[in-house]
């Protein structure tokens, strides 16, 4: 998925987005800590790398924050 007007994600960022979308498919929102834990478990990313990926996904419009919790933008499950 590419945000409107955005550039494509790196393979690592896309894998991270896929992992988050799969893990939180039925959730409306999740905490940063939950996101870091999923990225550690599924993508073997340490905390600094997970924070960087979350920031990239946020800046590219794939995630947004509401009252300190993260939400995924509309994500098509095509895989």
C-alpha distances in whole Angstrom, upper triangle without the diagonal:
4,7,9,12,10,10,8,8,11,12,13,11,8,11,12,9,10,13,13,11,14,17,16,15,19,19,19,19,20,22,21,24,22,19,21,23,19,18,22,22,19,18,22,21,24,24,24,21,19,20,19,15,15,17,14,11,13,14,11,10,8,12,15,19,21,25,24,21,18,15,12,10,9,7,7,10,10,11
4,6,8,6,7,6,7,11,12,14,11,10,13,14,11,12,16,16,14,17,20,19,18,21,21,21,20,21,23,22,25,23,20,22,24,21,20,24,24,22,20,24,22,25,25,24,21,20,20,18,15,15,16,13,10,12,12,8,9,8,12,15,18,21,25,24,22,18,16,13,11,11,10,11,13,13,15
4,6,5,8,8,9,13,15,16,13,12,16,15,12,14,17,16,15,18,20,19,19,21,21,19,19,20,22,21,24,23,20,22,24,22,21,25,26,23,22,25,23,26,25,24,22,20,20,18,15,15,15,12,10,11,10,7,6,7,10,12,16,19,22,22,20,17,15,12,9,10,10,12,15,16,17
4,5,9,10,12,16,18,20,17,16,19,19,16,18,21,20,18,22,24,22,21,24,24,22,22,23,25,24,27,27,23,26,28,26,25,28,29,27,26,29,27,29,28,27,25,24,23,21,19,18,18,15,13,13,12,9,8,10,13,15,18,21,24,24,23,19,17,15,11,12,13,14,17,18,20
4,7,10,12,16,18,20,17,17,20,20,18,20,23,22,21,24,26,25,25,27,27,25,25,26,27,26,29,28,25,27,30,28,26,29,31,28,27,30,28,30,29,27,25,24,23,21,19,19,18,15,14,14,12,9,10,12,15,16,20,23,26,26,25,22,20,17,15,15,16,17,20,20,22
4,7,9,12,15,16,14,13,17,17,15,17,20,19,19,22,24,23,23,26,25,24,23,24,25,23,26,26,22,24,27,25,23,26,28,25,23,26,24,26,25,24,21,21,20,18,16,16,15,12,11,12,10,6,8,10,13,15,18,22,25,24,23,20,18,16,14,15,15,16,19,19,21
4,6,9,12,14,12,12,16,16,15,17,20,19,19,22,24,24,24,27,26,26,25,25,26,24,27,26,22,24,26,24,22,25,27,24,22,25,23,25,25,23,20,20,20,17,15,16,15,11,11,13,11,8,11,12,15,17,21,24,27,26,25,21,20,17,16,17,16,17,19,19,20
4,7,9,11,9,9,12,13,12,14,17,17,17,19,22,22,22,25,25,24,24,24,25,23,26,25,21,22,24,22,20,23,24,21,19,22,20,23,23,22,19,18,19,16,14,15,15,11,11,14,12,9,11,11,15,18,21,24,28,26,24,21,20,17,15,16,14,15,17,16,17
4,6,8,6,6,9,10,9,11,14,14,15,17,19,19,20,23,23,23,22,21,22,20,22,22,18,18,21,19,16,19,21,18,15,18,17,19,20,18,15,15,16,13,10,12,12,9,8,12,11,8,11,10,13,16,19,23,26,24,22,19,18,15,15,16,14,15,16,16,16
4,5,5,6,9,10,10,12,14,15,16,18,20,21,22,25,25,25,24,23,23,21,23,22,18,18,20,18,15,18,19,17,14,16,15,18,19,17,14,14,15,13,10,13,13,10,10,14,14,11,14,13,16,19,22,25,28,26,24,21,20,18,18,19,17,18,18,18,17
4,6,5,6,9,10,10,12,14,15,16,18,20,20,24,24,25,24,23,23,21,22,21,18,18,19,17,14,16,17,14,12,14,14,17,19,18,14,14,16,14,11,14,15,13,12,16,16,14,16,14,17,20,23,27,29,27,25,21,21,18,19,19,17,17,17,16,14
4,5,5,6,9,10,10,12,14,15,16,18,19,23,23,24,22,21,21,18,19,18,15,14,16,14,11,13,14,12,8,11,10,13,15,14,10,11,13,11,8,11,13,11,11,15,15,14,16,14,16,19,21,25,27,24,22,19,19,17,18,20,17,18,18,18,16
4,5,5,6,9,10,10,12,14,15,16,17,21,20,21,19,18,18,16,18,17,13,13,15,13,10,13,15,13,10,13,11,14,15,14,10,10,11,10,6,9,10,8,7,11,12,11,12,10,12,15,18,21,24,21,19,16,16,14,15,16,14,16,16,17,16
4,5,5,6,9,10,10,12,14,15,16,19,19,20,19,18,19,18,19,18,14,15,17,14,12,15,16,13,11,14,14,17,18,17,14,13,15,13,10,11,13,11,9,13,14,12,13,10,12,16,19,22,25,23,20,17,16,13,14,15,12,13,13,13,12
4,5,5,6,9,10,10,12,14,15,19,19,20,19,18,19,17,18,16,13,14,15,12,9,12,12,9,8,11,11,15,16,17,13,12,15,14,10,12,15,13,11,15,16,15,16,13,14,18,20,23,26,24,21,17,17,14,16,16,13,14,13,13,11
4,5,5,6,9,10,10,12,14,17,17,18,16,15,15,13,14,13,9,10,11,9,6,10,11,8,7,10,9,12,13,14,11,9,11,11,7,9,12,11,9,12,14,13,14,11,12,15,17,20,22,20,17,14,14,12,14,16,13,15,14,15,14
4,5,5,6,8,10,10,11,15,15,15,14,13,15,14,15,13,10,12,13,10,9,13,13,11,10,14,13,16,16,16,13,11,13,13,9,9,12,10,7,10,13,11,11,8,9,13,15,18,21,19,16,12,12,9,11,12,9,11,11,13,12
4,5,5,6,8,10,10,14,14,16,15,15,17,16,17,15,12,14,14,11,10,14,13,10,10,14,14,17,18,19,16,14,16,16,12,12,15,14,11,14,17,15,14,11,12,16,18,21,23,21,18,15,14,11,12,12,9,10,9,10,9
4,6,5,6,8,10,13,13,15,15,13,15,14,14,12,9,11,11,7,7,10,10,7,8,11,12,15,16,17,15,12,15,15,12,12,15,15,12,15,18,17,16,13,13,16,18,20,23,20,17,14,14,12,14,15,12,13,11,13,11
4,5,5,6,8,11,10,12,11,10,11,11,12,9,7,9,10,7,7,11,11,9,10,13,13,15,15,17,15,11,13,14,11,10,13,14,11,13,16,15,14,11,10,13,14,17,19,17,14,11,10,8,11,13,10,13,12,14,14
4,6,5,5,9,9,11,11,11,13,14,15,12,10,13,14,10,11,15,14,12,13,16,16,19,19,20,18,15,16,17,14,13,16,15,12,14,17,15,14,10,10,13,15,17,20,18,15,12,10,7,10,10,7,9,8,11,11
4,6,5,9,10,12,13,13,15,16,16,13,11,14,14,10,11,14,13,10,13,16,17,19,20,22,19,16,19,20,16,15,19,18,15,17,20,19,18,14,14,17,18,20,22,21,17,15,13,11,13,13,10,11,8,11,10
4,6,8,8,11,11,10,12,13,13,10,9,12,11,7,10,12,11,9,12,15,15,18,18,20,18,15,17,19,16,15,18,19,16,17,21,20,19,15,14,17,17,19,21,19,15,13,12,11,14,15,13,14,12,15,14
4,5,5,8,8,8,11,12,13,10,9,13,12,9,12,15,14,13,15,18,18,20,19,21,20,16,17,19,16,14,18,18,15,16,19,19,17,14,12,14,15,16,18,16,13,11,9,9,12,12,11,13,12,15,15
4,6,8,10,11,14,16,17,13,13,16,16,13,15,18,16,15,17,20,20,23,22,24,23,19,20,22,19,17,20,20,17,17,21,20,17,14,13,15,17,17,20,19,15,13,11,9,11,11,9,10,9,13,13
4,7,9,11,14,17,18,14,14,18,17,15,17,20,19,18,20,23,23,25,24,27,25,22,23,24,22,19,22,23,19,20,23,22,20,17,15,17,17,17,19,19,15,14,11,11,13,12,12,13,12,16,16
4,6,7,11,14,15,12,12,16,15,14,16,19,18,18,20,22,22,23,22,24,23,20,20,22,20,17,20,21,18,18,21,21,18,15,13,14,14,14,16,15,12,10,9,9,12,13,13,15,14,18,19
4,7,11,14,15,13,13,17,17,16,18,21,21,20,22,24,23,25,23,25,24,20,20,22,20,17,19,20,17,16,20,19,16,14,12,12,12,11,13,13,10,9,7,8,10,11,12,15,16,19,20
4,7,10,12,10,10,14,15,14,16,18,19,19,20,22,21,22,20,22,21,17,17,19,17,14,16,18,15,14,17,18,15,13,10,10,9,8,10,10,6,6,5,8,11,12,13,17,17,21,21
4,7,8,6,7,10,11,11,13,15,16,16,18,19,18,19,17,19,18,15,14,17,16,12,15,17,14,14,17,18,16,14,11,11,10,10,11,9,6,5,7,9,13,15,15,18,18,22,22
4,5,5,6,9,10,11,13,14,15,17,18,18,17,17,14,16,17,13,12,15,15,11,14,16,15,13,17,19,17,15,12,11,9,10,10,7,5,6,9,12,15,18,18,21,21,25,25
4,5,5,6,9,10,11,12,14,15,16,16,14,14,11,13,13,10,9,12,12,8,11,14,12,12,15,17,16,14,11,11,10,12,12,8,7,7,10,12,15,19,18,22,22,25,24
4,5,5,6,9,10,10,12,14,15,15,13,12,10,12,13,10,10,14,13,11,13,16,15,15,18,20,19,17,14,15,13,15,14,11,10,10,13,15,19,21,21,24,23,26,26
4,5,5,6,9,10,11,12,14,14,13,13,12,15,15,11,12,15,14,11,15,17,15,15,19,20,19,16,14,15,14,15,15,12,10,10,12,13,17,19,18,21,20,24,23
4,5,5,6,9,10,10,11,12,11,12,10,13,12,8,9,12,10,8,11,13,12,12,16,17,16,13,11,13,12,15,16,13,10,8,10,11,15,17,16,19,18,21,20
4,5,5,6,9,10,10,10,8,8,7,9,9,6,7,10,10,8,12,14,13,14,17,18,18,16,14,15,15,17,18,14,13,11,14,14,18,20,19,22,21,24,22
4,5,5,6,8,10,9,9,9,9,12,12,9,11,14,13,12,15,17,16,17,20,21,21,18,16,18,18,19,20,17,14,14,16,16,20,22,20,23,21,24,22
4,5,5,6,8,9,9,11,11,14,12,9,12,14,12,11,15,16,15,16,19,20,19,16,15,17,17,19,20,18,15,13,14,14,18,19,17,19,18,20,18
4,6,5,5,6,6,8,9,11,9,6,10,11,9,9,13,14,13,15,18,18,18,15,14,17,18,20,22,18,16,14,15,15,18,20,17,20,18,20,18
4,6,6,4,5,6,8,11,9,7,11,13,12,12,15,16,16,18,21,21,22,19,18,20,21,23,24,20,18,17,18,18,22,23,21,23,22,24,21
4,6,6,8,10,11,14,13,11,14,16,14,15,18,19,18,20,23,23,23,20,19,22,22,24,25,22,20,18,19,19,22,23,21,22,21,22,20
4,6,8,11,13,15,13,11,15,16,13,14,18,18,16,19,22,21,22,18,18,21,22,24,26,23,20,18,19,17,20,21,18,20,17,19,16
4,5,9,11,13,10,9,13,13,11,13,16,16,15,18,20,20,21,18,18,21,22,25,26,23,21,19,19,18,21,22,19,20,19,20,17
4,7,10,12,10,9,13,14,12,14,17,17,17,20,22,22,23,21,20,23,24,26,28,24,22,20,22,21,24,25,23,24,22,23,21
4,7,8,6,6,9,10,9,11,14,14,15,17,19,20,21,19,18,21,21,24,25,22,20,18,20,19,22,24,22,24,23,24,22
4,6,6,6,9,10,11,12,14,15,16,18,20,21,23,21,19,22,22,24,25,21,20,19,21,21,24,26,25,27,26,28,25
4,6,5,6,9,10,10,12,14,15,16,18,20,21,19,18,19,19,22,22,18,17,16,19,20,23,25,24,27,26,28,27
4,5,5,6,9,10,11,12,14,15,16,18,20,19,18,19,19,22,22,19,19,18,20,21,23,26,25,28,27,29,28
4,5,5,6,9,10,11,12,14,15,16,18,17,16,19,19,22,23,20,19,17,19,19,21,24,22,25,25,26,24
4,5,5,6,9,10,11,12,14,15,17,15,14,16,16,19,20,17,16,14,16,16,18,21,20,22,22,24,22
4,6,5,6,9,10,10,12,14,15,14,13,14,14,17,18,15,14,13,15,16,18,21,20,23,24,26,25
4,5,5,6,9,10,10,12,14,14,13,15,15,19,20,17,17,15,17,16,18,21,20,23,24,25,24
4,5,5,6,8,10,11,12,11,11,13,15,18,20,17,16,13,15,14,15,18,17,19,20,21,20
4,5,5,6,9,10,11,9,8,10,11,15,16,13,12,10,11,11,13,16,16,19,19,21,21
4,5,5,6,9,10,10,9,10,11,15,16,14,13,11,13,13,14,18,17,21,22,24,24
4,5,5,6,9,9,9,11,13,17,19,17,16,13,14,13,14,17,16,19,20,22,22
4,6,5,6,5,6,9,11,15,18,16,14,11,11,9,10,13,12,15,17,19,19
4,5,5,6,5,6,8,12,15,13,12,9,10,9,10,13,14,17,19,21,22
4,5,8,8,9,11,15,17,16,15,13,13,12,12,15,16,19,21,23,23
4,6,8,10,13,16,19,18,17,14,13,12,11,13,13,16,18,20,21
4,5,7,10,13,17,16,15,12,10,9,7,10,11,14,17,19,20
4,7,11,14,17,16,14,10,9,6,5,8,8,11,14,16,17
4,7,10,13,12,10,6,6,5,6,9,10,14,15,18,19
4,7,10,10,8,6,5,6,7,11,13,16,18,21,22
4,7,6,5,5,6,9,10,14,16,19,21,24,25
4,6,5,6,7,11,12,15,17,21,23,26,27
4,6,8,10,14,16,19,21,24,26,29,30
4,7,10,13,16,19,20,24,25,29,29
4,7,10,13,16,17,21,22,25,26
4,7,10,13,14,17,19,22,22
4,6,9,11,14,16,19,20
4,6,7,11,12,15,17
4,6,10,12,15,17
4,7,10,12,15
4,6,9,11
4,6,9
4,6
4
